[in-house]
Amino acid sequence: KALIDGDGNSGTPGQILSTTASNTTRWISPSQGLIRLETGNYNALIQDGTILVQPAGAVTITLPTPTLADNGTSLTVKRASTYTGASDTLTVTSTVPIDQSTNNLNLNVSYQGYTLQAYGGAWYITQRF
């Protein structure tokens, strides 16, 4: 028998059944705590955790499309180098909305970063730094 959340969904291996402040149970996929270092274009995985980017030219990090099973999963993308000019760009892109307003974030300031959390099939910014 499978455990089900408040929506009647069973979880997948590695997910945690969590209760919200309104006593609604949801399956969440915690970050694996991984840290990746990238210098070129990269298609992020939902379990990546933190992606440090030292762009070698124009670089795009593409976020995965979250499912409802990914609710609560966080990804952090951080520029790990100084910004050196117009050819040194870092763009985070998503096929689904980020904060219900855009599909692209530009990290063109030295050491800039974002932490994003999946919820309802979209990404939300939980921290800018």
All heavy atoms as an XYZ file, in Angstrom:
956
protein
N       0.842     -1.185      0.000
C       0.000      0.000      0.000
C       0.881      1.240      0.000
O       1.937      1.258      0.592
C      -0.903      0.013      1.216
C      -1.909     -1.117      1.193
C      -3.064     -0.816      2.077
C      -4.044     -1.942      1.921
N      -5.374     -1.579      2.069
N       0.401      2.274     -0.649
C       1.161      3.517     -0.749
C       0.552      4.579      0.154
O      -0.660      4.616      0.369
C       1.154      4.008     -2.189
N       1.419      5.437      0.680
C       0.935      6.617      1.391
C       0.485      7.639      0.352
O       1.075      7.756     -0.711
C       2.049      7.223      2.244
C       2.514      6.410      3.446
C       3.706      7.096      4.094
C       1.389      6.260      4.453
N      -0.565      8.380      0.679
C      -1.037      9.410     -0.241
C      -1.076     10.753      0.471
O      -1.211     10.827      1.689
C      -2.429      9.073     -0.827
C      -3.458      8.861      0.285
C      -2.355      7.843     -1.719
C      -4.882      8.740     -0.221
N      -0.931     11.824     -0.322
C      -0.979     13.169      0.258
C      -2.410     13.692      0.226
O      -3.353     12.962     -0.108
C      -0.004     14.107     -0.458
C      -0.380     14.396     -1.902
O      -1.481     14.009     -2.356
O       0.441     15.027     -2.591
N      -2.580     14.955      0.585
C      -3.900     15.570      0.653
C      -4.629     15.628     -0.674
O      -5.847     15.796     -0.723
N      -3.882     15.488     -1.787
C      -4.496     15.479     -3.120
C      -4.768     14.068     -3.615
O      -5.225     13.878     -4.736
C      -3.580     16.191     -4.129
C      -3.434     17.673     -3.838
O      -4.405     18.278     -3.335
O      -2.357     18.217     -4.109
N      -4.426     13.078     -2.790
C      -4.621     11.693     -3.196
C      -3.483     11.127     -4.024
O      -3.625     10.071     -4.632
N      -2.343     11.811     -4.057
C      -1.201     11.358     -4.848
C      -0.238     10.547     -3.986
O       0.019     10.895     -2.845
C      -0.438     12.561     -5.421
C      -1.292     13.376     -6.354
O      -2.023     12.850     -7.167
N      -1.203     14.687     -6.223
N       0.296      9.472     -4.595
C       1.335      8.727     -3.899
C       2.673      9.350     -4.245
O       2.843      9.939     -5.304
C       1.306      7.248     -4.295
O       1.497      7.114     -5.681
N       3.625      9.266     -3.353
C       4.937      9.856     -3.572
C       5.813      8.960     -4.424
O       5.441      7.848     -4.806
N       7.003      9.469     -4.721
C       8.003      8.700     -5.441
C       9.186      8.465     -4.507
O       9.325      9.158     -3.496
C       8.463      9.454     -6.712
O       8.983     10.725     -6.337
C       7.316      9.631     -7.697
N      10.055      7.508     -4.818
C      11.185      7.234     -3.935
C      12.001      8.499     -3.645
O      12.308      9.269     -4.554
C      12.006      6.213     -4.722
C      10.992      5.513     -5.568
C      10.004      6.587     -5.958
N      12.316      8.713     -2.374
C      13.111      9.855     -1.954
C      12.293     11.060     -1.519
O      12.815     11.982     -0.907
N      10.993     11.067     -1.832
C      10.163     12.196     -1.415
C       9.781     12.051      0.051
O       9.798     10.969      0.617
C       8.892     12.287     -2.259
C       9.140     12.802     -3.652
C       7.845     13.106     -4.358
O       6.941     12.280     -4.405
N       7.761     14.301     -4.904
N       9.414     13.193      0.634
C       9.021     13.256      2.038
C       7.603     13.770      2.107
O       7.248     14.735      1.435
C       9.960     14.207      2.814
C      11.403     13.690      2.756
C       9.492     14.386      4.247
C      12.425     14.690      3.227
N       6.770     13.148      2.936
C       5.407     13.619      3.145
C       5.462     14.719      4.198
O       5.903     14.504      5.321
C       4.509     12.477      3.603
C       3.008     12.745      3.613
C       2.498     13.147      2.232
C       2.255     11.510      4.092
N       5.055     15.917      3.810
C       5.168     17.085      4.671
C       3.791     17.691      4.900
O       2.902     17.569      4.065
C       6.083     18.115      3.994
O       6.184     19.279      4.766
N       3.636     18.367      6.022
C       2.376     19.031      6.342
C       2.592     20.533      6.324
O       3.544     21.041      6.901
C       1.875     18.596      7.736
O       1.756     17.187      7.743
C       0.529     19.214      8.045
N       1.691     21.247      5.633
C       1.785     22.700      5.567
C       1.147     23.317      6.804
O       0.542     22.627      7.621
C       1.057     23.235      4.318
O      -0.338     22.970      4.463
C       1.589     22.595      3.048
N       1.252     24.635      6.938
C       0.670     25.341      8.080
C      -0.843     25.159      8.152
O      -1.440     25.237      9.211
C       1.019     26.826      8.009
N      -1.475     24.910      6.998
C      -2.930     24.718      6.988
C      -3.317     23.246      7.119
O      -4.438     22.860      6.817
C      -3.521     25.304      5.697
O      -2.976     24.624      4.574
N      -2.366     22.416      7.591
C      -2.573     20.986      7.802
C      -2.890     20.217      6.531
O      -3.589     19.220      6.554
C      -3.652     20.725      8.863
C      -3.162     21.083     10.244
O      -1.989     20.881     10.549
N      -4.026     21.627     11.068
N      -2.355     20.686      5.405
C      -2.475     19.969      4.145
C      -1.194     19.180      3.941
O      -0.107     19.727      4.061
C      -2.669     20.955      2.970
O      -3.811     21.758      3.233
C      -2.839     20.227      1.662
N      -1.337     17.893      3.645
C      -0.139     17.084      3.413
C       0.237     17.142      1.936
O      -0.618     17.120      1.060
C      -0.352     15.618      3.834
O      -1.488     15.094      3.151
C      -0.560     15.503      5.332
N       1.530     17.245      1.681
C       2.077     17.307      0.323
C       3.375     16.511      0.275
O       4.138     16.486      1.232
C       2.415     18.752     -0.072
C       1.274     19.684     -0.087
C       0.722     19.816     -1.493
N      -0.252     20.882     -1.544
C      -1.542     20.699     -1.636
N      -2.042     19.504     -1.697
N      -2.365     21.717     -1.683
N       3.616     15.885     -0.871
C       4.898     15.247     -1.109
C       5.881     16.320     -1.540
O       5.579     17.154     -2.378
C       4.792     14.200     -2.209
C       4.074     12.968     -1.754
C       2.809     12.600     -2.065
C       4.580     11.959     -0.898
N       2.488     11.424     -1.451
C       3.568     10.997     -0.730
C       5.795     11.763     -0.247
C       3.733      9.871      0.060
C       5.966     10.630      0.532
C       4.938      9.699      0.677
N       7.081     16.316     -0.961
C       8.122     17.254     -1.378
C       9.380     16.463     -1.722
O       9.608     15.371     -1.208
C       8.435     18.327     -0.312
C       8.926     17.693      0.993
C       7.232     19.222     -0.058
C       9.463     18.692      1.996
N      10.159     17.035     -2.626
C      11.429     16.428     -3.024
C      12.544     17.314     -2.510
O      12.790     18.375     -3.080
C      11.514     16.321     -4.546
O      10.482     15.513     -5.041
N      13.180     16.931     -1.419
C      14.235     17.788     -0.883
C      15.427     17.839     -1.818
O      15.687     16.902     -2.562
C      14.604     17.111      0.440
C      14.219     15.687      0.247
C      13.025     15.694     -0.671
N      16.141     18.949     -1.790
C      17.375     19.081     -2.547
C      18.343     18.003     -2.090
O      18.384     17.649     -0.923
C      17.978     20.465     -2.308
O      19.306     20.488     -2.758
N      19.092     17.501     -3.015
C      20.084     16.478     -2.677
C      21.333     17.087     -2.054
O      22.239     16.376     -1.679
C      20.460     15.693     -3.944
C      19.282     14.993     -4.579
C      18.679     13.949     -3.668
O      19.393     13.149     -3.078
N      17.380     13.945     -3.525
N      21.381     18.437     -1.973
C      22.524     19.086     -1.372
C      23.757     19.083     -2.261
O      24.860     19.302     -1.804
N      23.558     18.807     -3.539
C      24.665     18.754     -4.470
C      25.131     20.152     -4.831
O      24.357     21.103     -4.810
C      24.241     18.025     -5.748
C      23.740     16.595     -5.584
C      23.227     16.077     -6.908
C      24.844     15.702     -5.058
N      26.377     20.274     -5.193
C      26.896     21.522     -5.731
C      27.576     21.181     -7.045
O      28.439     20.293     -7.101
C      27.893     22.203     -4.773
C      27.187     22.594     -3.484
C      28.520     23.418     -5.438
C      28.081     23.239     -2.458
N      27.161     21.859     -8.093
C      27.744     21.680     -9.424
C      28.504     22.941     -9.780
O      28.075     24.027     -9.431
C      26.660     21.473    -10.475
C      25.807     20.258    -10.288
C      24.968     20.028    -11.525
N      25.772     19.866    -12.710
C      26.306     18.711    -13.133
N      26.083     17.620    -12.442
N      27.039     18.661    -14.221
N      29.571     22.816    -10.523
C      30.281     23.960    -11.070
C      30.206     23.839    -12.583
O      30.630     22.825    -13.150
C      31.737     23.993    -10.605
C      32.564     25.138    -11.172
C      32.001     26.491    -10.727
C      34.016     25.010    -10.756
N      29.641     24.852    -13.227
C      29.475     24.859    -14.674
C      30.168     26.075    -15.275
O      30.218     27.136    -14.655
C      27.991     24.874    -15.044
C      27.209     23.663    -14.577
C      27.636     22.369    -15.248
O      28.135     22.392    -16.398
O      27.489     21.308    -14.618
N      30.679     25.927    -16.491
C      31.271     27.046    -17.220
C      30.561     27.290    -18.545
O      30.785     28.300    -19.191
C      32.764     26.799    -17.503
O      32.890     25.586    -18.252
C      33.550     26.709    -16.210
N      29.705     26.354    -18.945
C      28.970     26.475    -20.207
C      27.502     26.217    -20.004
O      27.031     26.039    -18.876
N      26.751     26.189    -21.093
C      25.310     25.939    -21.031
C      25.047     24.624    -20.297
O      25.800     23.657    -20.448
C      24.718     25.870    -22.431
C      24.824     27.180    -23.175
O      24.959     28.242    -22.577
N      24.769     27.120    -24.484
N      23.956     24.602    -19.524
C      23.650     23.419    -18.728
C      22.143     23.291    -18.545
O      21.463     24.279    -18.264
C      24.341     23.512    -17.351
C      24.008     22.364    -16.427
C      24.434     21.071    -16.721
C      23.264     22.568    -15.279
C      24.115     20.017    -15.879
C      22.953     21.522    -14.436
C      23.377     20.247    -14.740
O      23.061     19.198    -13.919
N      21.622     22.084    -18.719
C      20.219     21.777    -18.436
C      20.148     21.226    -17.016
O      20.569     20.092    -16.761
C      19.662     20.748    -19.423
C      19.550     21.311    -20.818
O      19.198     22.464    -21.009
N      19.867     20.499    -21.818
N      19.648     22.044    -16.098
C      19.607     21.672    -14.687
C      18.678     20.488    -14.451
O      17.690     20.298    -15.162
C      19.149     22.866    -13.854
N      18.998     19.735    -13.430
C      18.162     18.627    -12.979
C      17.454     19.057    -11.706
O      17.986     19.858    -10.926
C      19.023     17.391    -12.711
C      19.861     16.894    -13.890
C      20.786     15.772    -13.442
C      18.971     16.469    -15.036
N      16.292     18.507    -11.451
C      15.496     18.910    -10.292
C      16.265     18.657     -8.991
O      16.097     19.373     -8.018
C      14.114     18.221    -10.290
C      13.138     18.937     -9.370
C      14.221     16.744     -9.959
C      12.655     20.267     -9.864
N      17.159     17.678     -8.972
C      17.889     17.337     -7.745
C      19.239     18.037     -7.636
O      20.008     17.745     -6.723
C      18.064     15.821     -7.632
C      19.001     15.216     -8.651
C      18.329     14.786     -9.937
O      17.192     15.165    -10.206
N      19.025     13.997    -10.730
N      19.557     18.986     -8.501
C      20.883     19.604     -8.497
C      21.224     20.372     -7.221
O      22.379     20.450     -6.847
C      21.065     20.535     -9.699
C      21.532     19.792    -10.935
O      21.991     18.638    -10.804
O      21.438     20.361    -12.032
N      20.296     20.982     -6.570
C      20.606     21.712     -5.340
C      21.186     23.079     -5.625
O      20.470     24.055     -5.738
N      22.515     23.176     -5.782
C      23.185     24.448     -6.036
C      24.041     24.330     -7.289
O      24.821     23.381     -7.420
C      24.075     24.846     -4.850
O      23.254     24.991     -3.688
C      24.804     26.161     -5.114
N      23.899     25.309     -8.169
C      24.696     25.354     -9.393
C      25.518     26.639     -9.361
O      24.956     27.739     -9.366
C      23.801     25.328    -10.649
C      22.896     24.098    -10.632
C      24.666     25.377    -11.914
C      21.762     24.153    -11.640
N      26.824     26.497     -9.263
C      27.739     27.631     -9.328
C      28.191     27.752    -10.777
O      28.557     26.750    -11.394
C      28.938     27.413     -8.422
C      28.635     27.203     -6.940
C      29.923     26.906     -6.175
C      27.936     28.408     -6.352
N      28.153     28.970    -11.315
C      28.471     29.152    -12.729
C      29.590     30.173    -12.881
O      29.507     31.282    -12.355
C      27.232     29.609    -13.527
C      27.550     29.649    -15.014
C      26.039     28.695    -13.262
N      30.630     29.775    -13.583
C      31.705     30.673    -13.986
C      31.632     30.753    -15.503
O      32.240     29.942    -16.201
C      33.063     30.143    -13.525
C      33.216     30.145    -12.032
C      34.528     29.535    -11.583
O      35.038     28.606    -12.185
N      35.076     30.063    -10.499
N      30.840     31.708    -16.021
C      30.601     31.736    -17.468
C      31.874     31.908    -18.287
O      32.735     32.709    -17.961
C      29.695     32.953    -17.657
C      29.097     33.203    -16.322
C      30.130     32.776    -15.334
N      31.978     31.111    -19.333
C      33.016     31.278    -20.342
C      32.273     31.768    -21.584
O      31.862     30.982    -22.422
C      33.736     29.962    -20.595
N      32.002     33.079    -21.639
C      31.167     33.644    -22.699
C      29.724     33.703    -22.243
O      29.437     33.728    -21.054
N      28.817     33.716    -23.206
C      27.385     33.755    -22.898
C      26.928     32.354    -22.501
O      27.094     31.401    -23.250
C      26.600     34.248    -24.101
N      26.359     32.224    -21.296
C      25.945     30.930    -20.761
C      24.473     30.969    -20.378
O      23.997     31.952    -19.817
C      26.805     30.544    -19.532
C      26.271     29.305    -18.842
C      28.255     30.343    -19.948
N      23.772     29.879    -20.684
C      22.374     29.731    -20.292
C      22.227     28.479    -19.435
O      22.676     27.402    -19.822
C      21.453     29.615    -21.525
O      21.586     30.803    -22.304
C      20.000     29.435    -21.113
N      21.607     28.659    -18.263
C      21.229     27.532    -17.411
C      19.728     27.355    -17.593
O      18.951     28.281    -17.344
C      21.551     27.800    -15.927
C      23.040     28.110    -15.734
C      21.095     26.631    -15.054
C      23.991     26.999    -16.125
N      19.311     26.188    -18.062
C      17.898     25.920    -18.302
C      17.336     25.118    -17.135
O      17.841     24.031    -16.815
C      17.719     25.144    -19.621
O      18.316     25.903    -20.676
C      16.248     24.906    -19.923
N      16.307     25.684    -16.490
C      15.673     25.010    -15.356
C      14.811     23.866    -15.846
O      14.194     23.953    -16.916
C      14.813     25.994    -14.574
C      15.524     27.181    -13.938
C      14.502     28.116    -13.291
C      16.549     26.718    -12.922
N      14.700     22.801    -15.045
C      13.780     21.726    -15.410
C      12.336     22.188    -15.219
O      12.076     23.123    -14.461
C      14.132     20.608    -14.423
C      14.683     21.329    -13.233
C      15.369     22.555    -13.773
N      11.424     21.564    -15.916
C      10.003     21.863    -15.744
C       9.504     21.055    -14.550
O       9.504     19.820    -14.595
C       9.208     21.503    -17.008
O       9.756     22.252    -18.097
C       7.729     21.814    -16.839
N       9.131     21.737    -13.451
C       8.728     20.991    -12.254
C       7.336     20.395    -12.395
O       6.460     20.969    -13.046
C       8.755     22.058    -11.156
C       8.512     23.344    -11.866
C       9.086     23.189    -13.239
N       7.157     19.242    -11.781
C       5.841     18.619    -11.710
C       5.262     18.918    -10.330
O       5.958     19.435     -9.453
C       5.946     17.095    -11.897
O       6.659     16.553    -10.770
C       6.663     16.737    -13.189
N       4.020     18.558    -10.114
C       3.430     18.752     -8.791
C       4.178     17.941     -7.742
O       4.268     18.348     -6.582
C       1.949     18.389     -8.806
C       1.062     19.298     -9.663
C      -0.391     18.824     -9.606
C       1.174     20.747     -9.240
N       4.759     16.822     -8.141
C       5.536     16.007     -7.204
C       6.803     16.721     -6.751
O       7.393     16.361     -5.734
C       5.893     14.667     -7.837
N       7.233     17.754     -7.495
C       8.442     18.503     -7.146
C       8.161     19.686     -6.230
O       9.085     20.423     -5.876
C       9.135     19.014     -8.411
C       9.589     17.893     -9.315
O      10.096     16.885     -8.791
O       9.428     18.020    -10.548
N       6.908     19.901     -5.847
C       6.575     21.027     -4.964
C       7.507     21.050     -3.760
O       7.722     20.032     -3.110
C       5.128     20.929     -4.459
C       4.115     21.344     -5.494
O       4.457     21.826     -6.564
N       2.847     21.153     -5.173
N       8.072     22.223     -3.479
C       8.959     22.388     -2.336
C      10.428     22.194     -2.654
O      11.280     22.502     -1.834
N      10.746     21.701     -3.839
C      12.135     21.507     -4.230
C      12.767     22.854     -4.556
O      12.181     23.669     -5.249
C      12.234     20.577     -5.457
O      11.645     19.333     -5.129
C      13.680     20.372     -5.878
N      13.976     23.082     -4.064
C      14.685     24.343     -4.319
C      15.921     24.114     -5.167
O      16.590     23.090     -5.034
C      15.118     24.992     -3.005
O      14.001     25.423     -2.274
N      16.201     25.084     -6.022
C      17.440     25.131     -6.798
C      18.059     26.503     -6.590
O      17.357     27.511     -6.584
C      17.168     24.958     -8.288
C      16.819     23.573     -8.815
C      16.473     23.639    -10.291
C      17.994     22.632     -8.601
N      19.364     26.546     -6.418
C      20.082     27.806     -6.325
C      21.032     27.894     -7.508
O      21.760     26.934     -7.797
C      20.881     27.892     -5.005
O      19.959     27.852     -3.913
C      21.688     29.177     -4.935
N      21.004     29.045     -8.194
C      21.942     29.312     -9.282
C      22.705     30.567     -8.896
O      22.098     31.603     -8.613
C      21.227     29.507    -10.633
C      22.239     29.787    -11.739
C      20.365     28.296    -10.976
N      24.033     30.480     -8.856
C      24.867     31.596     -8.413
C      26.030     31.788     -9.363
O      26.702     30.830     -9.728
C      25.389     31.340     -7.004
C      26.276     32.457     -6.480
C      26.660     32.213     -5.049
C      27.588     33.227     -4.449
N      27.583     34.554     -4.951
N      26.239     33.047     -9.752
C      27.428     33.399    -10.531
C      28.619     33.330     -9.576
O      28.643     33.990     -8.547
C      27.290     34.793    -11.105
C      28.511     35.250    -11.877
C      28.360     36.678    -12.339
N      27.661     36.775    -13.597
C      28.232     36.656    -14.790
N      29.520     36.439    -14.873
N      27.514     36.753    -15.889
N      29.606     32.520     -9.936
C      30.765     32.315     -9.067
C      31.997     33.020     -9.616
O      33.121     32.575     -9.399
C      31.025     30.828     -8.904
N      31.763     34.109    -10.339
C      32.876     34.875    -10.899
C      32.429     36.319    -11.079
O      31.245     36.636    -10.994
C      33.311     34.289    -12.245
O      32.245     34.345    -13.177
N      33.396     37.181    -11.347
C      33.068     38.587    -11.590
C      32.514     38.757    -12.996
O      32.841     37.993    -13.901
C      34.300     39.495    -11.407
O      35.324     39.045    -12.296
C      34.797     39.463     -9.981
N      31.682     39.746    -13.166
C      31.127     40.099    -14.469
C      32.159     40.939    -15.193
O      32.645     41.931    -14.663
C      29.815     40.870    -14.275
C      29.204     41.366    -15.559
C      28.660     40.479    -16.469
C      29.176     42.726    -15.842
C      28.089     40.933    -17.646
C      28.606     43.189    -17.022
C      28.067     42.283    -17.920
O      27.503     42.728    -19.091
N      32.511     40.532    -16.417
C      33.583     41.234    -17.127
C      33.133     41.997    -18.361
O      33.958     42.604    -19.022
C      34.695     40.251    -17.535
O      34.137     39.249    -18.391
C      35.321     39.604    -16.309
N      31.841     41.951    -18.693
C      31.387     42.735    -19.838
C      30.298     42.057    -20.634
O      29.810     40.983    -20.282
N      29.929     42.689    -21.738
C      28.757     42.289    -22.516
C      28.804     40.854    -23.035
O      27.766     40.226    -23.227
C      28.573     43.260    -23.685
N      29.983     40.292    -23.254
C      30.060     38.918    -23.756
C      30.054     37.880    -22.633
O      30.042     36.681    -22.893
C      31.317     38.739    -24.612
O      32.468     38.927    -23.809
N      30.035     38.333    -21.399
C      30.100     37.472    -20.211
C      28.728     37.459    -19.534
O      28.542     38.022    -18.479
C      31.180     38.025    -19.270
C      31.252     37.273    -17.947
O      30.807     36.112    -17.883
O      31.745     37.868    -16.978
N      27.748     36.833    -20.187
C      26.384     36.860    -19.670
C      25.983     35.503    -19.104
O      26.464     34.461    -19.544
C      25.374     37.266    -20.760
O      25.438     36.320    -21.831
C      25.670     38.670    -21.280
N      25.107     35.562    -18.129
C      24.546     34.355    -17.530
C      23.041     34.534    -17.460
O      22.545     35.456    -16.809
C      25.121     34.111    -16.127
C      24.497     32.974    -15.321
C      24.526     31.647    -16.075
C      25.180     32.846    -13.976
N      22.321     33.659    -18.151
C      20.865     33.703    -18.174
C      20.325     32.402    -17.607
O      20.793     31.321    -17.966
C      20.336     33.891    -19.614
O      20.897     35.075    -20.156
C      18.819     33.985    -19.638
N      19.355     32.518    -16.720
C      18.608     31.362    -16.222
C      17.276     31.401    -16.948
O      16.568     32.408    -16.906
C      18.406     31.433    -14.695
C      17.531     30.282    -14.221
C      19.744     31.412    -13.982
N      16.941     30.313    -17.626
C      15.715     30.285    -18.411
C      14.841     29.106    -17.990
O      15.337     28.108    -17.472
C      16.037     30.234    -19.922
O      14.840     30.409    -20.672
C      16.686     28.932    -20.319
N      13.549     29.268    -18.206
C      12.578     28.242    -17.822
C      11.445     28.216    -18.839
O      11.042     29.266    -19.350
C      12.022     28.566    -16.432
O      10.990     27.665    -16.083
N      10.923     27.022    -19.117
C       9.771     26.922    -20.012
C       8.474     27.263    -19.292
O       7.453     27.463    -19.933
C       9.653     25.504    -20.608
O       9.535     24.568    -19.531
C      10.863     25.173    -21.463
N       8.532     27.317    -17.967
C       7.363     27.698    -17.165
C       7.678     29.006    -16.450
O       8.843     29.364    -16.299
C       6.969     26.595    -16.155
C       6.571     25.319    -16.876
C       8.104     26.320    -15.180
N       6.680     29.741    -15.996
C       6.926     31.053    -15.393
C       7.811     31.009    -14.141
O       7.786     30.058    -13.373
C       5.528     31.543    -15.014
C       4.587     30.744    -15.835
C       5.247     29.426    -16.062
N       8.590     32.071    -14.001
C       9.346     32.330    -12.779
C       8.646     33.510    -12.119
O       8.529     34.581    -12.716
C      10.816     32.684    -13.083
C      11.498     31.522    -13.811
C      11.554     33.043    -11.793
C      12.879     31.851    -14.348
N       8.153     33.316    -10.913
C       7.383     34.342    -10.189
C       6.191     34.850    -11.002
O       5.815     36.015    -10.908
C       8.278     35.516     -9.775
C       8.873     35.328     -8.398
O       8.647     34.266     -7.783
O       9.559     36.243     -7.933
N       5.618     33.987    -11.821
C       4.435     34.322    -12.622
C       4.635     35.537    -13.522
O       3.673     36.168    -13.930
C       3.207     34.534    -11.717
C       2.812     33.311    -10.916
C       2.436     32.126    -11.781
O       1.714     32.257    -12.753
N       2.954     30.961    -11.445
N       5.901     35.902    -13.815
C       6.085     37.125    -14.594
C       7.117     37.016    -15.708
O       7.085     37.818    -16.632
C       6.494     38.270    -13.660
O       7.727     37.973    -13.036
N       8.025     36.062    -15.654
C       9.092     36.002    -16.659
C       9.532     34.563    -16.850
O       9.244     33.702    -16.027
C      10.298     36.867    -16.233
O      11.243     36.906    -17.312
C      10.967     36.332    -14.982
N      10.232     34.319    -17.932
C      10.817     33.007    -18.160
C      12.342     33.075    -18.185
O      13.002     32.088    -18.453
C      10.303     32.398    -19.467
C       8.848     32.015    -19.366
O       7.997     32.884    -19.330
N       8.562     30.739    -19.300
N      12.895     34.278    -17.918
C      14.343     34.472    -17.948
C      14.800     35.372    -16.806
O      14.162     36.373    -16.514
C      14.770     35.120    -19.267
C      14.461     34.251    -20.460
O      14.994     33.169    -20.595
N      13.561     34.714    -21.309
N      15.912     34.999    -16.195
C      16.582     35.836    -15.202
C      18.004     36.076    -15.703
O      18.671     35.133    -16.146
C      16.662     35.133    -13.844
C      15.355     34.780    -13.154
C      15.631     33.924    -11.914
C      14.594     36.031    -12.786
N      18.457     37.305    -15.653
C      19.819     37.626    -16.056
C      20.671     37.832    -14.806
O      20.349     38.672    -13.975
C      19.840     38.881    -16.932
C      19.124     38.639    -18.240
O      19.343     37.625    -18.884
N      18.261     39.543    -18.628
N      21.743     37.072    -14.702
C      22.675     37.190    -13.579
C      23.946     37.844    -14.092
O      24.982     37.210    -14.235
C      22.970     35.821    -12.964
C      21.893     35.238    -12.052
C      20.727     34.702    -12.839
C      22.481     34.171    -11.175
N      23.850     39.126    -14.426
C      24.961     39.840    -15.037
C      25.594     40.836    -14.080
O      26.082     41.884    -14.482
C      24.496     40.508    -16.334
C      24.080     39.467    -17.353
O      24.609     38.360    -17.364
N      23.116     39.790    -18.176
N      25.575     40.493    -12.802
C      26.262     41.250    -11.767
C      27.188     40.249    -11.072
O      26.810     39.095    -10.850
C      25.254     41.856    -10.760
C      25.969     42.530     -9.606
C      24.312     42.824    -11.465
N      28.382     40.657    -10.728
C      29.339     39.753    -10.086
C      28.733     39.071     -8.859
O      28.130     39.727     -8.012
C      30.590     40.525     -9.672
O      31.226     41.070    -10.812
N      28.868     37.765     -8.789
C      28.470     36.935     -7.646
C      26.978     37.003     -7.320
O      26.566     36.713     -6.212
C      29.321     37.263     -6.409
C      30.795     37.143     -6.707
C      31.586     38.272     -6.865
C      31.382     35.892     -6.869
C      32.934     38.165     -7.176
C      32.724     35.772     -7.180
C      33.493     36.902     -7.330
O      34.829     36.800     -7.652
N      26.160     37.379     -8.286
C      24.709     37.433     -8.096
C      24.143     36.014     -8.075
O      24.686     35.108     -8.708
C      24.084     38.227     -9.248
C      22.586     38.396     -9.168
C      22.055     39.199    -10.350
O      22.687     39.297    -11.385
N      20.885     39.764    -10.185
N      23.034     35.817     -7.364
C      22.417     34.507     -7.330
C      20.945     34.554     -6.980
O      20.440     35.565     -6.493
N      20.268     33.448     -7.257
C      18.849     33.278     -6.942
C      18.629     31.883     -6.382
O      19.249     30.923     -6.853
C      17.981     33.395     -8.200
C      17.831     34.778     -8.756
C      18.704     35.266     -9.715
C      16.798     35.600     -8.323
C      18.555     36.535    -10.242
C      16.641     36.877     -8.848
C      17.515     37.334     -9.807
O      17.369     38.599    -10.318
N      17.747     31.782     -5.417
C      17.223     30.491     -4.999
C      15.767     30.465     -5.437
O      15.009     31.401     -5.163
C      17.339     30.277     -3.479
O      18.720     30.304     -3.118
C      16.745     28.937     -3.060
N      15.411     29.401     -6.139
C      14.064     29.248     -6.677
C      13.435     28.001     -6.080
O      14.130     27.007     -5.821
C      14.124     29.108     -8.201
C      14.834     30.254     -8.900
C      15.782     29.729     -9.945
C      13.835     31.191     -9.496
N      12.125     28.048     -5.866
C      11.419     26.893     -5.325
C      10.282     26.523     -6.266
O       9.566     27.404     -6.768
C      10.882     27.187     -3.939
C      10.305     25.949     -3.257
C       9.975     26.230     -1.811
O       9.157     27.087     -1.521
N      10.609     25.505     -0.911
N      10.133     25.229     -6.497
C       9.061     24.728     -7.362
C       7.759     24.651     -6.579
O       7.736     24.208     -5.435
C       9.419     23.334     -7.876
N       6.699     25.107     -7.227
C       5.368     24.941     -6.632
C       4.319     25.064     -7.741
O       4.345     26.016     -8.515
C       5.071     25.969     -5.538
C       3.730     25.693     -4.893
C       3.596     24.658     -3.971
C       2.604     26.405     -5.256
C       2.372     24.354     -3.418
C       1.371     26.102     -4.697
C       1.261     25.076     -3.785
O       0.038     24.762     -3.250
N       3.420     24.110     -7.807
C       2.313     24.162     -8.753
C       2.748     24.190    -10.210
O       2.076     24.781    -11.047
N       3.874     23.565    -10.524
C       4.341     23.521    -11.901
C       5.055     24.784    -12.348
O       5.292     24.979    -13.537
N       5.415     25.661    -11.419
C       6.128     26.904    -11.743
C       7.286     27.079    -10.771
O       7.427     26.330     -9.802
C       5.174     28.097    -11.661
N       8.121     28.090    -11.032
C       9.248     28.434    -10.160
C       8.976     29.764     -9.487
O       8.452     30.683    -10.112
C      10.555     28.537    -10.965
C      11.046     27.219    -11.433
C      10.959     26.721    -12.703
C      11.686     26.221    -10.656
N      11.505     25.468    -12.749
C      11.965     25.131    -11.505
C      12.049     26.133     -9.316
C      12.594     23.980    -11.059
C      12.680     24.976     -8.874
C      12.951     23.916     -9.738
N       9.353     29.870     -8.207
C       9.196     31.111     -7.440
C      10.524     31.482     -6.821
O      11.233     30.611     -6.291
C       8.134     30.935     -6.352
C       6.765     30.772     -6.940
C       6.264     29.515     -7.266
C       5.977     31.892     -7.206
C       5.021     29.376     -7.842
C       4.712     31.752     -7.791
C       4.253     30.493     -8.103
O       3.025     30.352     -8.687
N      10.879     32.758     -6.886
C      12.116     33.241     -6.271
C      11.896     33.336     -4.772
O      10.988     34.009     -4.316
C      12.514     34.603     -6.847
C      12.780     34.490     -8.346
C      13.741     35.151     -6.108
C      12.923     35.845     -9.045
N      12.717     32.622     -4.014
C      12.629     32.697     -2.563
C      13.763     33.508     -1.975
O      13.679     33.942     -0.830
C      12.616     31.302     -1.913
O      13.802     30.598     -2.295
C      11.374     30.522     -2.323
N      14.829     33.718     -2.767
C      15.955     34.524     -2.280
C      16.735     35.084     -3.468
O      16.973     34.383     -4.447
C      16.883     33.667     -1.430
C      18.023     34.430     -0.815
C      18.897     33.548      0.064
O      18.946     32.337     -0.109
N      19.587     34.155      0.987
N      17.078     36.361     -3.345
C      17.995     37.014     -4.289
C      19.226     37.424     -3.495
O      19.127     37.938     -2.403
C      17.365     38.299     -4.864
C      16.229     38.069     -5.780
C      15.708     39.431     -6.282
N      14.690     39.255     -7.274
C      13.392     39.383     -7.052
N      12.958     39.735     -5.874
N      12.530     39.174     -8.018
N      20.383     37.205     -4.048
C      21.609     37.605     -3.348
C      22.686     37.958     -4.342
O      22.548     37.769     -5.509
C      22.083     36.536     -2.355
C      22.190     35.166     -2.953
C      23.408     34.719     -3.444
C      21.090     34.316     -3.017
C      23.524     33.453     -3.983
C      21.202     33.047     -3.548
C      22.409     32.616     -4.040
